[in-house]
């Protein structure tokens, strides 16, 4: 069983920092910020366009089937657009999962229809995981992260079998999605900022009494051997959240994956350009618009339901409408997966799975400082929206069961 350091970490971030992922490595030593410093923005866009197309085509095998999970974002769409340069849409299989009437779900399905791929819709409101299925998923992700924020892998395996899955892993992150302004030269402050930004459980403080953010930050992997080629914050994000949460969560065991954005040439290019071009994925978006103009003339979640080429004023207006719609619809269009606070309360089978596992976790008495039964009752009585805390607690119990403890 995990020690209390690990448990406190999991109940804050939704994954364990004390985890080593040897499946992939970030080769920061090949980054050179002087390599492209003399190129104009136009030249950078042209160079990036060629490298991105090559990153996709070099993994293309004409006789293979291609499966691409597609949401409302940019990375999966870029992969599909790149594949369409090499094959017809009828040879590409896509799937979208989540809650109906949210950007990820609706735009993912809309793009698949526009591009003509063979598409599978998975409305998660109609799918209920059993405890046994969750245990199998836990094993597939090395008992490492929160559950329920993933597709139903059992269904995906049944529909697509052992077909290669093309994943957008690290697309936006390498392009600068998590590039922050210089926060401080004090690495401890940067680590605490990282934890604050990536906290999963926000509705309740589940920490053991006396345990602090400073204690948690001691578990963060940090390698300072790359000088100024990579910012401290991105280095921490890549080596921790991306390798320890996103990778095991997104790329579960049992499937084979193609990761175009991790190709050496693209990685070295996009990380070597000046950070002013990477901030808010500026250059990446320009490259996508040049390389795949039709695909990115379609709606995106990135611009709150508008095409990527939309002006800043139009995007701002759409953003405001998205915020207002939260109060009209009763949920946020930007949510991923499900409105868990509603779903756990209203879906009887889901509620039963949660209750069963929360009771089992309470009986273990490892969380001596928490009254899990009271949290559950308060939640059911609408005294608090604690879905994030409940998911973390359930996931902890499932991981313990998956280890046979």
TITIPA-40521 format. One line per field, with one value per residue (C-alpha): residue number from 0; x negated, y, z negated. Coordinates in nm, 4 decimals. Each point is the difference from the previous one (the first is absolute). Layout:
BEGIN
seq	[NUM / ...]
east	[X / ...]
north	[Y / ...]
up	[Z / ...]
//
This chain:
BEGIN
seq	[0 / 1 / 2 / 3 / 4 / 5 / 6 / 7 / 8 / 9 / 10 / 11 / 12 / 13 / 14 / 15 / 16 / 17 / 18 / 19 / 20 / 21 / 22 / 23 / 24 / 25 / 26 / 27 / 28 / 29 / 30 / 31 / 32 / 33 / 34 / 35 / 36 / 37 / 38 / 39 / 40 / 41 / 42 / 43 / 44 / 45 / 46 / 47 / 48 / 49 / 50 / 51 / 52 / 53 / 54 / 55 / 56 / 57 / 58 / 59 / 60 / 61 / 62 / 63 / 64 / 65 / 66 / 67 / 68 / 69 / 70 / 71 / 72 / 73 / 74 / 75 / 76 / 77 / 78 / 79 / 80 / 81 / 82 / 83 / 84 / 85 / 86 / 87 / 88 / 89 / 90 / 91 / 92 / 93 / 94 / 95 / 96 / 97 / 98 / 99 / 100 / 101 / 102 / 103 / 104 / 105 / 106 / 107 / 108 / 109 / 110 / 111 / 112 / 113 / 114 / 115 / 116 / 117 / 118 / 119 / 120 / 121 / 122 / 123 / 124 / 125 / 126 / 127 / 128 / 129 / 130 / 131 / 132 / 133 / 134 / 135 / 136 / 137 / 138 / 139 / 140 / 141 / 142 / 143 / 144 / 145 / 146 / 147 / 148 / 149 / 150 / 151 / 152 / 153 / 154 / 155 / 156 / 157 / 158 / 159 / 160 / 161 / 162 / 163 / 164 / 165 / 166 / 167 / 168 / 169 / 170 / 171 / 172 / 173 / 174 / 175 / 176 / 177 / 178 / 179 / 180 / 181 / 182 / 183 / 184 / 185 / 186 / 187 / 188 / 189 / 190 / 191 / 192 / 193 / 194 / 195 / 196 / 197 / 198 / 199 / 200 / 201 / 202 / 203 / 204 / 205 / 206 / 207 / 208 / 209 / 210 / 211 / 212 / 213 / 214 / 215 / 216 / 217 / 218 / 219 / 220 / 221 / 222 / 223 / 224 / 225 / 226 / 227 / 228 / 229 / 230 / 231 / 232 / 233 / 234 / 235 / 236 / 237 / 238 / 239 / 240 / 241 / 242 / 243 / 244 / 245 / 246 / 247 / 248 / 249 / 250 / 251 / 252 / 253 / 254 / 255 / 256 / 257 / 258 / 259 / 260 / 261 / 262 / 263 / 264 / 265 / 266 / 267 / 268 / 269 / 270 / 271 / 272 / 273 / 274 / 275 / 276 / 277 / 278 / 279 / 280 / 281 / 282 / 283 / 284 / 285 / 286 / 287 / 288 / 289 / 290 / 291 / 292 / 293 / 294 / 295 / 296 / 297 / 298 / 299 / 300 / 301 / 302 / 303 / 304 / 305 / 306 / 307 / 308 / 309 / 310 / 311 / 312 / 313 / 314 / 315 / 316 / 317 / 318 / 319 / 320 / 321 / 322 / 323 / 324 / 325 / 326 / 327 / 328 / 329 / 330 / 331 / 332 / 333 / 334 / 335 / 336 / 337 / 338 / 339 / 340 / 341 / 342 / 343 / 344 / 345 / 346 / 347 / 348 / 349 / 350 / 351 / 352 / 353 / 354 / 355 / 356 / 357 / 358 / 359 / 360 / 361 / 362 / 363 / 364 / 365 / 366 / 367 / 368 / 369 / 370 / 371 / 372 / 373 / 374 / 375 / 376 / 377 / 378 / 379 / 380 / 381 / 382 / 383 / 384 / 385 / 386 / 387 / 388 / 389 / 390 / 391 / 392 / 393 / 394 / 395 / 396 / 397 / 398 / 399 / 400 / 401 / 402 / 403 / 404]
east	[0.0000 / -0.1186 / -0.1431 / 0.1649 / -0.2256 / 0.1327 / 0.3581 / -0.0145 / -0.1425 / 0.2737 / 0.2751 / -0.1342 / -0.1148 / 0.1865 / -0.3198 / -0.3171 / -0.3193 / -0.2006 / 0.0187 / -0.2597 / 0.1066 / -0.2673 / 0.2285 / -0.1080 / -0.2717 / -0.0133 / -0.3299 / -0.0488 / -0.3703 / 0.0813 / 0.1822 / -0.1894 / 0.1645 / -0.2518 / 0.0854 / 0.2911 / -0.0689 / -0.0696 / 0.3183 / 0.3016 / 0.3446 / 0.0964 / -0.3063 / 0.0684 / 0.3563 / -0.1208 / -0.2713 / 0.2413 / 0.2584 / -0.2455 / -0.1229 / 0.3531 / 0.1131 / -0.3102 / 0.0628 / 0.3351 / -0.0910 / -0.3118 / 0.2257 / 0.2512 / 0.0438 / 0.2416 / 0.1437 / 0.0675 / 0.3238 / -0.0276 / 0.1856 / -0.0024 / 0.1817 / 0.1409 / 0.1206 / 0.0637 / -0.3676 / -0.2869 / -0.2365 / 0.2270 / 0.1345 / -0.3544 / -0.0707 / 0.3132 / -0.0807 / -0.3518 / 0.1330 / 0.2390 / -0.3041 / -0.0923 / 0.3311 / 0.3762 / 0.2353 / 0.1713 / -0.3221 / -0.0102 / 0.1950 / 0.0745 / 0.1818 / 0.1229 / 0.1068 / 0.1448 / 0.3141 / 0.2470 / 0.0292 / -0.3574 / -0.2687 / -0.2201 / 0.2856 / 0.1997 / -0.2958 / -0.1788 / 0.3061 / 0.0514 / -0.3587 / 0.0158 / 0.3178 / -0.1517 / -0.3155 / 0.1866 / -0.1783 / 0.1580 / 0.1106 / 0.1094 / 0.1881 / -0.0232 / 0.2356 / -0.1346 / 0.3347 / 0.1172 / -0.3061 / -0.0477 / -0.3254 / 0.0113 / -0.2503 / -0.1623 / -0.0396 / -0.1542 / -0.2447 / -0.1083 / -0.0453 / -0.2055 / -0.2325 / -0.0294 / -0.1154 / -0.2387 / 0.2325 / -0.1192 / 0.2747 / 0.3594 / 0.2711 / 0.3070 / -0.1952 / -0.0601 / 0.1917 / 0.1555 / -0.3014 / 0.1959 / 0.2339 / -0.2855 / -0.1820 / 0.3193 / 0.0673 / -0.3535 / -0.1920 / -0.3789 / 0.0048 / -0.2710 / 0.1229 / -0.1405 / -0.0250 / -0.0487 / -0.2103 / -0.2152 / 0.1252 / 0.1111 / -0.2461 / -0.3052 / 0.1490 / 0.0130 / 0.3410 / -0.1589 / -0.2664 / 0.0262 / -0.1530 / -0.3066 / 0.1500 / -0.3088 / -0.3589 / 0.0842 / 0.0736 / 0.2027 / 0.2405 / 0.0293 / 0.0733 / 0.2728 / 0.1488 / -0.0054 / 0.1884 / 0.2515 / 0.0661 / 0.0334 / 0.1999 / 0.2774 / 0.2004 / 0.1115 / 0.3342 / -0.1489 / -0.3373 / -0.0720 / -0.3544 / -0.1063 / -0.0115 / -0.3400 / -0.0864 / -0.0869 / -0.0585 / -0.3670 / -0.0106 / 0.1715 / -0.2434 / -0.2883 / 0.1351 / -0.0197 / -0.2571 / -0.2232 / -0.3070 / -0.1833 / -0.2628 / 0.1460 / -0.0888 / 0.2332 / 0.1043 / 0.3148 / 0.1831 / 0.0108 / 0.3791 / 0.0183 / -0.2764 / 0.1992 / 0.3220 / -0.1510 / -0.1826 / 0.2885 / 0.3510 / -0.0628 / -0.1986 / 0.1730 / 0.3605 / 0.0746 / -0.2071 / 0.1272 / 0.3508 / 0.0167 / -0.2224 / 0.1198 / -0.1500 / 0.1691 / -0.0104 / -0.2728 / -0.0515 / -0.1487 / -0.1149 / -0.0691 / -0.0742 / -0.2780 / -0.1900 / -0.3580 / 0.0095 / 0.3274 / -0.1035 / -0.3326 / 0.1579 / 0.2923 / -0.2039 / -0.2896 / 0.1951 / -0.0021 / 0.2496 / 0.1766 / 0.1262 / 0.0998 / 0.1974 / 0.3697 / -0.0980 / -0.0258 / -0.2299 / 0.1682 / 0.3386 / -0.1521 / -0.1569 / 0.3314 / 0.1858 / -0.2573 / -0.0392 / 0.3618 / 0.2147 / 0.3291 / -0.0210 / -0.0731 / 0.2705 / 0.2361 / 0.1104 / -0.2401 / 0.0250 / -0.3193 / 0.1908 / 0.3172 / 0.1842 / -0.1442 / -0.2543 / -0.3686 / -0.0280 / 0.2615 / -0.0984 / -0.0782 / 0.3164 / 0.2209 / -0.1772 / 0.0447 / 0.3730 / 0.0323 / -0.1874 / 0.2435 / 0.2954 / -0.1539 / -0.0248 / 0.3583 / 0.1312 / -0.1298 / 0.2698 / 0.2688 / -0.0752 / -0.1108 / -0.3371 / -0.3180 / -0.0399 / -0.3768 / 0.0153 / -0.1758 / 0.1753 / 0.3012 / 0.1701 / -0.0999 / 0.1885 / 0.3239 / -0.0855 / -0.1035 / 0.3174 / 0.2392 / -0.1421 / 0.1101 / -0.2563 / -0.2842 / 0.1080 / -0.0027 / -0.3563 / -0.1145 / 0.1767 / -0.1307 / -0.3619 / 0.0167 / 0.1336 / -0.2855 / -0.2555 / 0.1456 / -0.0291 / -0.3736 / -0.0488 / -0.3066 / 0.1539 / 0.0458 / 0.0500 / 0.2957 / 0.3640 / 0.0707 / 0.3571 / 0.0782 / -0.1539 / 0.2189 / 0.3185 / -0.0649 / -0.0525 / 0.3219 / 0.1910 / -0.1339 / -0.1980 / -0.3063 / -0.1164 / -0.2777 / -0.0185 / -0.3743 / -0.0689 / 0.2243 / -0.1710 / -0.3417 / 0.1161 / 0.1655 / -0.3063 / -0.2245 / 0.2142 / 0.0116 / -0.3793 / -0.0399 / 0.2351 / -0.1813 / -0.3217 / 0.1732 / -0.0145]
north	[0.0000 / 0.3544 / 0.1994 / 0.3193 / 0.2231 / -0.1733 / 0.0091 / 0.3718 / 0.0592 / -0.2007 / 0.1746 / 0.3377 / -0.0517 / -0.3124 / -0.1955 / -0.1139 / 0.2025 / -0.2955 / -0.1759 / -0.0701 / -0.0186 / -0.1608 / -0.0311 / 0.3315 / 0.2617 / 0.3724 / 0.0710 / 0.3582 / -0.0142 / 0.0466 / 0.3296 / 0.3020 / 0.3406 / 0.1530 / -0.2398 / 0.1963 / 0.3461 / 0.1522 / -0.1299 / 0.2270 / -0.1032 / -0.0872 / -0.2203 / -0.1703 / -0.0786 / -0.1526 / -0.2020 / -0.1210 / -0.0964 / -0.2273 / -0.1592 / -0.0624 / -0.1661 / -0.2179 / -0.0947 / -0.1444 / -0.1515 / -0.1781 / -0.2213 / -0.0619 / -0.3572 / -0.0280 / -0.3419 / 0.0865 / 0.1309 / 0.3305 / 0.0754 / 0.3555 / 0.1116 / 0.3426 / 0.2797 / 0.3686 / 0.0935 / 0.0325 / -0.2969 / -0.2866 / 0.2085 / 0.0727 / -0.3744 / -0.0746 / 0.2835 / -0.1379 / -0.3503 / 0.1408 / 0.1124 / -0.3681 / -0.1883 / 0.0422 / 0.0783 / -0.3393 / -0.1639 / 0.2055 / -0.1052 / 0.2560 / 0.0057 / 0.2711 / -0.0493 / 0.2318 / 0.1883 / 0.1081 / 0.3743 / 0.0781 / 0.1310 / -0.3099 / -0.2363 / 0.2056 / 0.1454 / -0.3347 / -0.1609 / 0.3007 / -0.0094 / -0.3746 / 0.0503 / 0.2890 / -0.1980 / -0.3221 / -0.2409 / -0.3220 / 0.1243 / -0.1381 / 0.2182 / -0.0966 / 0.2066 / -0.0715 / 0.0788 / -0.3327 / -0.2009 / -0.1382 / -0.1509 / -0.2988 / -0.0391 / -0.2908 / 0.2096 / 0.2849 / -0.2451 / -0.1153 / 0.3615 / 0.0666 / -0.2851 / 0.1348 / 0.3375 / -0.1427 / 0.0984 / 0.3545 / 0.2561 / 0.0957 / -0.1957 / 0.1016 / 0.2572 / -0.2440 / -0.1789 / -0.3397 / -0.1995 / -0.3264 / 0.1379 / 0.1512 / -0.3356 / -0.1787 / 0.2395 / 0.0571 / -0.3032 / 0.0311 / 0.2807 / 0.2625 / 0.3129 / 0.3353 / 0.2224 / 0.3756 / -0.0487 / 0.3096 / 0.1934 / 0.3145 / -0.0373 / 0.0009 / 0.2905 / 0.2111 / -0.0626 / -0.0089 / 0.2621 / 0.2462 / 0.3455 / -0.0057 / -0.0580 / 0.0112 / -0.1158 / -0.1911 / -0.3572 / -0.0704 / 0.2800 / -0.1371 / -0.3474 / 0.1346 / 0.1902 / -0.3217 / -0.1846 / 0.2842 / 0.0018 / -0.3779 / -0.0771 / -0.2446 / -0.0023 / 0.3576 / -0.0447 / -0.1348 / -0.0095 / -0.3731 / 0.0443 / -0.1815 / 0.2524 / 0.1711 / -0.0990 / 0.2992 / 0.1003 / 0.0361 / -0.3657 / -0.0997 / 0.1993 / -0.2140 / -0.2870 / 0.1996 / -0.1161 / 0.2905 / -0.0098 / 0.3321 / -0.1123 / 0.1750 / 0.3599 / 0.2436 / -0.2236 / -0.1092 / 0.2083 / -0.1363 / -0.0180 / -0.1962 / -0.2341 / -0.0768 / -0.0378 / -0.2346 / -0.2237 / -0.0190 / 0.0681 / -0.1144 / -0.3161 / -0.0969 / 0.1032 / 0.0639 / -0.2859 / -0.2887 / 0.1439 / 0.0569 / -0.2812 / -0.2989 / -0.3435 / -0.2357 / 0.2279 / 0.1027 / 0.3723 / 0.2392 / 0.3322 / 0.2409 / 0.2989 / -0.1925 / -0.0470 / 0.1215 / 0.2676 / 0.1561 / -0.0119 / 0.1699 / 0.2597 / 0.1152 / 0.0035 / 0.1874 / 0.2956 / 0.3158 / -0.0215 / 0.3132 / -0.2194 / -0.2826 / 0.2043 / -0.0957 / -0.2373 / 0.3004 / -0.1542 / -0.3411 / 0.1541 / 0.1897 / -0.3224 / -0.1858 / 0.2724 / -0.0015 / -0.3768 / -0.1066 / 0.3028 / -0.1856 / -0.2129 / 0.3053 / 0.2116 / -0.2197 / 0.0707 / -0.0621 / -0.0209 / 0.2057 / 0.3065 / -0.0755 / -0.1516 / 0.2248 / -0.0857 / 0.0390 / 0.2996 / 0.2040 / 0.3482 / 0.0761 / 0.2108 / -0.2783 / -0.2607 / 0.2203 / 0.0375 / -0.3774 / -0.0508 / 0.2285 / -0.1869 / -0.3270 / 0.1302 / 0.1311 / -0.3280 / -0.1781 / 0.1703 / -0.0512 / -0.3672 / -0.0941 / -0.1363 / 0.1219 / -0.0494 / -0.0268 / -0.3022 / -0.3193 / -0.3339 / 0.0522 / 0.2324 / -0.2326 / 0.1766 / -0.0562 / -0.3432 / -0.1664 / 0.1190 / -0.0871 / -0.3203 / -0.2788 / -0.2579 / 0.2495 / 0.1102 / -0.3605 / -0.0543 / 0.3112 / -0.0896 / -0.3583 / 0.1081 / 0.2946 / -0.2325 / -0.2421 / 0.2818 / 0.1240 / -0.3481 / -0.0071 / 0.2938 / 0.1210 / 0.3482 / 0.0341 / 0.3763 / -0.0128 / -0.0825 / -0.1481 / -0.0939 / 0.3611 / 0.1338 / -0.2427 / 0.0901 / 0.3731 / -0.0420 / -0.1982 / 0.2594 / 0.2771 / 0.1547 / 0.0171 / -0.0876 / -0.2418 / -0.2077 / 0.0644 / -0.1212 / -0.3039 / -0.0964 / 0.0233 / -0.2097 / -0.2619 / -0.0152 / -0.0535 / -0.2939 / -0.1507 / 0.0206 / -0.1747 / -0.2775 / -0.0258 / -0.0681 / -0.2838 / 0.1641]
up	[0.0000 / 0.0740 / -0.2891 / -0.1258 / 0.2136 / 0.3109 / -0.1230 / -0.0797 / 0.3454 / 0.1685 / -0.1956 / 0.1157 / 0.3589 / 0.1077 / 0.0680 / -0.1757 / 0.0323 / -0.1295 / 0.3368 / 0.2663 / 0.3636 / 0.2172 / 0.3045 / 0.1462 / -0.0431 / 0.0713 / 0.1754 / -0.1125 / 0.0858 / 0.3711 / -0.0566 / 0.1323 / -0.0325 / 0.2419 / 0.2829 / 0.1465 / -0.1385 / 0.3445 / 0.1638 / 0.0457 / -0.1233 / 0.3581 / 0.0377 / -0.3341 / 0.1082 / 0.3275 / -0.1761 / -0.2668 / 0.2600 / 0.1809 / -0.3233 / -0.1313 / 0.3229 / -0.0077 / -0.3657 / 0.1003 / 0.3380 / -0.1302 / -0.2153 / 0.2788 / 0.1215 / 0.2909 / -0.0887 / -0.3629 / -0.1475 / -0.1830 / -0.3219 / -0.1361 / -0.3175 / 0.0883 / -0.2277 / 0.0547 / -0.0236 / 0.2459 / -0.0328 / 0.1070 / 0.2888 / 0.1183 / 0.0068 / 0.2016 / 0.2404 / 0.0444 / 0.0634 / 0.2609 / 0.1999 / 0.0282 / 0.0126 / 0.0356 / -0.2865 / 0.0373 / -0.1239 / -0.3206 / -0.3087 / -0.2688 / -0.3317 / -0.2329 / -0.3603 / -0.2606 / -0.0907 / 0.2670 / 0.0615 / -0.1080 / 0.2327 / -0.0097 / 0.0755 / 0.2493 / 0.1895 / 0.0117 / 0.1596 / 0.2296 / 0.1293 / 0.0626 / 0.2046 / 0.1958 / 0.0790 / 0.0786 / -0.2337 / -0.1277 / -0.3381 / -0.3359 / -0.2506 / -0.3666 / -0.2209 / -0.3471 / -0.1655 / 0.1415 / -0.1049 / -0.3503 / -0.1220 / -0.2312 / -0.2817 / 0.1856 / 0.3151 / -0.2000 / -0.1594 / 0.3463 / 0.1112 / -0.3136 / 0.0906 / 0.3554 / -0.1289 / -0.2598 / -0.2879 / 0.0547 / 0.0622 / -0.0689 / 0.1777 / 0.2029 / 0.2057 / 0.2828 / 0.2740 / -0.0700 / 0.1122 / -0.0084 / 0.2673 / 0.2023 / 0.0031 / 0.1046 / 0.2887 / 0.1294 / -0.1264 / 0.0139 / 0.2572 / -0.0424 / -0.1791 / 0.1112 / -0.3049 / -0.0290 / -0.3146 / -0.0692 / 0.3034 / -0.1793 / -0.2867 / 0.2271 / 0.1932 / -0.3166 / -0.1567 / -0.3471 / 0.0616 / -0.2880 / -0.0477 / -0.2229 / -0.3424 / -0.2173 / -0.0140 / -0.3164 / 0.1084 / -0.3149 / 0.0931 / 0.3547 / -0.1358 / -0.2264 / 0.2943 / 0.2038 / -0.2741 / -0.0325 / 0.3761 / 0.0226 / -0.3121 / 0.0858 / -0.3239 / -0.0662 / -0.1749 / -0.3238 / -0.1728 / -0.0258 / -0.1292 / -0.3150 / -0.2884 / -0.0075 / 0.3568 / 0.2184 / 0.3605 / -0.0889 / -0.1041 / 0.3225 / 0.2134 / -0.1307 / 0.2139 / 0.3247 / 0.2541 / 0.1022 / 0.2268 / 0.0292 / 0.2503 / 0.3062 / -0.0893 / 0.1752 / 0.2880 / -0.1843 / -0.2592 / -0.3540 / 0.0021 / 0.3271 / -0.1145 / -0.3155 / 0.1983 / 0.2597 / -0.2493 / -0.2445 / 0.1269 / 0.3587 / -0.0814 / -0.3234 / 0.0667 / 0.3676 / 0.1457 / -0.2171 / 0.0111 / 0.3749 / 0.1285 / -0.1989 / 0.0428 / 0.2451 / 0.3054 / 0.2439 / 0.0584 / 0.2524 / -0.1510 / 0.2890 / -0.2226 / -0.1720 / 0.3261 / -0.0448 / 0.2702 / -0.1156 / -0.3671 / 0.0726 / 0.2280 / -0.2116 / -0.3228 / 0.1630 / 0.1372 / -0.2097 / -0.2843 / 0.1236 / 0.2875 / -0.2327 / -0.2526 / 0.0227 / 0.2855 / 0.2329 / 0.2623 / -0.0213 / 0.0851 / 0.2928 / 0.1273 / -0.0248 / 0.1897 / 0.2801 / 0.0234 / -0.0375 / 0.0912 / 0.0450 / -0.3132 / -0.2134 / 0.1607 / -0.2020 / -0.3561 / -0.2908 / -0.3764 / -0.0144 / 0.1244 / -0.1966 / 0.2945 / 0.2711 / 0.2749 / -0.0814 / 0.2356 / -0.1903 / -0.1150 / -0.3612 / -0.0492 / 0.1398 / -0.2147 / -0.3071 / 0.0695 / 0.0433 / -0.3260 / -0.1822 / 0.1532 / -0.1186 / -0.3566 / 0.0072 / 0.1427 / -0.3114 / -0.2042 / 0.2642 / 0.0712 / -0.3501 / 0.1134 / 0.1663 / 0.3759 / -0.0554 / -0.2347 / 0.0974 / -0.0226 / -0.2324 / -0.2419 / -0.2835 / -0.2775 / 0.1877 / 0.1346 / -0.3262 / -0.1708 / 0.2822 / 0.1522 / -0.2359 / 0.1155 / -0.0124 / -0.3459 / -0.1175 / 0.1265 / -0.1830 / -0.3235 / -0.0002 / 0.0444 / -0.2391 / -0.2699 / 0.0675 / -0.0180 / -0.3274 / -0.1512 / 0.0730 / -0.2428 / 0.1891 / 0.0295 / -0.3740 / 0.0238 / 0.2447 / -0.0698 / 0.3416 / -0.0903 / -0.0954 / 0.3231 / 0.1959 / -0.1883 / 0.0259 / 0.3721 / 0.0498 / -0.2038 / 0.2258 / -0.2836 / 0.2236 / 0.3508 / -0.0887 / 0.3183 / 0.0440 / -0.3559 / 0.0447 / 0.3261 / -0.1661 / -0.2965 / 0.2207 / 0.2264 / -0.3014 / -0.1117 / 0.3500 / 0.0305 / -0.3360 / 0.1148 / 0.3339 / -0.1907 / -0.1783 / -0.3427]
//
